[in-house]
Amino acid sequence: MNAVEIEQAISELAEQPFDAAEFPYAFLMAFGNKETTIKRLRTGASNKSDIGGVRCLSNMLSADFMRRL
């Protein structure tokens, strides 16, 4: 994904009704994260957080986003 595609995906996300449970996953998808990554995060298989109820992908989003710019 390039910056224009990311901006379009974020704009589309902003137009949708806010769903607190789904927003983090939709936000990650807007930045081009694969469905497999999202599924693993949902199940906790790739969750790097040690805090209950918190999902964390380490710094993957920021590193991946910066590489694409």
C-alpha angles and dihedrals in degrees: 000000000000128000093268092053091048091050091050092049092049091048091052090048091051091055093057123087110268115258110182093200095051102033098086091053094045089049092053090047089052088061092053102262110159124251088243090059091049092049091050091049092049092053093043094243092125099025110133095186123105092194116098114249093013123114119203133177095189109238094321095118096051095043093046093046093049092048090056095052 
